[in-house]
Amino acid sequence: MTLPAAFDASAALPAAADLWKPVLVRAAVALGFGAVTVFWAAPSAEGMGWAGGLYLLATGVVLLWSVNKTGLRAGSSSSKILSAAGAVLTGTGAAVGLLPSSLVFGVLAAVGLGLAGAAELYLGITHRGRSVLARDWIASGAVALGTAVLLPFFIDLGPHALLGVAGGGAIISGVLWALAGLTLRHDARADSAEAVN
């Protein structure tokens, strides 16, 4: 989450001082879902649908919440891409929750995570050196794409395996976003202390 040595502050996107809030909420959602998948020994298809659906839906809502806080210009293609990623996750989360089955989860969760991951990877690459979230978007996008690629191969193994794959990706991204959020919070407090002095 640290900025590269050649970071040009004049070209940086001005992120909101409270950007850490949606980042930490996203981390909490991912880590909470990951914990559920680790400790749930025998989930049913309905349980998998609700747990996975709520995770995807909540992640999508948090992405939508974060759009205006990232420093992306309103109406720009980048803000539209991040909004679309949030909308896709929200929609796939609702569908997975309402249509609980291994096939639906394996396909729709893969589509949602894949599209959102591709969007984050794109944003990370195109905003390298300009956004404090660029590296995190790249890592999170890669994790989401990896999870999306793996999910369809576990459809026949049932809810426990599908939740295990999705939960593993969630734990990795949750740890990443927790570190990013804590760093952003620390930086925001340091900036506000300097402004007071």
PETAQUI-V853397 format. One record per backbone hydrogen bond with DSSP energy under -0.5 kcal/mol. NH is the residue of the N-H (numbers start at 0). CO is the residue of the C=O. If there is no record, write none. Layout:
nh=NH co=CO
nh=NH co=CO
This chain:
nh=6 co=3
nh=7 co=128
nh=8 co=6
nh=10 co=7
nh=11 co=8
nh=12 co=129
nh=14 co=12
nh=15 co=68
nh=18 co=15
nh=20 co=17
nh=21 co=17
nh=22 co=18
nh=23 co=19
nh=24 co=20
nh=25 co=21
nh=26 co=22
nh=27 co=23
nh=28 co=24
nh=29 co=25
nh=30 co=26
nh=31 co=27
nh=32 co=28
nh=33 co=29
nh=34 co=30
nh=35 co=31
nh=36 co=32
nh=37 co=33
nh=38 co=34
nh=39 co=35
nh=40 co=38
nh=47 co=43
nh=48 co=44
nh=49 co=45
nh=50 co=46
nh=51 co=47
nh=52 co=48
nh=53 co=49
nh=54 co=50
nh=55 co=51
nh=56 co=52
nh=57 co=53
nh=58 co=54
nh=59 co=55
nh=60 co=56
nh=61 co=57
nh=62 co=58
nh=63 co=59
nh=64 co=60
nh=65 co=61
nh=66 co=62
nh=66 co=63
nh=68 co=65
nh=69 co=65
nh=69 co=66
nh=71 co=66
nh=75 co=72
nh=79 co=75
nh=80 co=76
nh=81 co=77
nh=82 co=78
nh=83 co=79
nh=84 co=80
nh=85 co=81
nh=86 co=82
nh=87 co=83
nh=88 co=84
nh=89 co=85
nh=90 co=86
nh=91 co=87
nh=92 co=88
nh=93 co=89
nh=94 co=90
nh=95 co=91
nh=96 co=92
nh=97 co=93
nh=98 co=94
nh=100 co=98
nh=104 co=100
nh=105 co=101
nh=106 co=102
nh=107 co=103
nh=108 co=103
nh=108 co=104
nh=109 co=104
nh=109 co=105
nh=110 co=106
nh=111 co=107
nh=112 co=108
nh=113 co=109
nh=114 co=110
nh=115 co=111
nh=116 co=112
nh=117 co=113
nh=118 co=114
nh=119 co=115
nh=120 co=116
nh=121 co=117
nh=122 co=118
nh=123 co=119
nh=124 co=120
nh=125 co=121
nh=126 co=122
nh=127 co=124
nh=129 co=126
nh=130 co=126
nh=133 co=130
nh=136 co=132
nh=137 co=133
nh=138 co=134
nh=139 co=135
nh=140 co=136
nh=141 co=137
nh=142 co=138
nh=143 co=139
nh=144 co=140
nh=145 co=141
nh=146 co=142
nh=147 co=143
nh=148 co=144
nh=149 co=145
nh=150 co=146
nh=151 co=147
nh=152 co=149
nh=153 co=150
nh=154 co=151
nh=156 co=153
nh=157 co=154
nh=161 co=157
nh=162 co=158
nh=163 co=159
nh=164 co=160
nh=165 co=161
nh=166 co=162
nh=167 co=163
nh=168 co=164
nh=169 co=165
nh=170 co=166
nh=171 co=167
nh=172 co=168
nh=173 co=169
nh=174 co=170
nh=175 co=171
nh=176 co=172
nh=177 co=173
nh=178 co=174
nh=179 co=175
nh=180 co=176
nh=181 co=177
nh=182 co=178
nh=183 co=179
nh=184 co=180
nh=185 co=181
nh=186 co=182
nh=187 co=183
nh=188 co=184
nh=189 co=185
nh=190 co=186
nh=191 co=187
nh=192 co=188
nh=193 co=189
nh=194 co=190
nh=195 co=191
nh=196 co=192
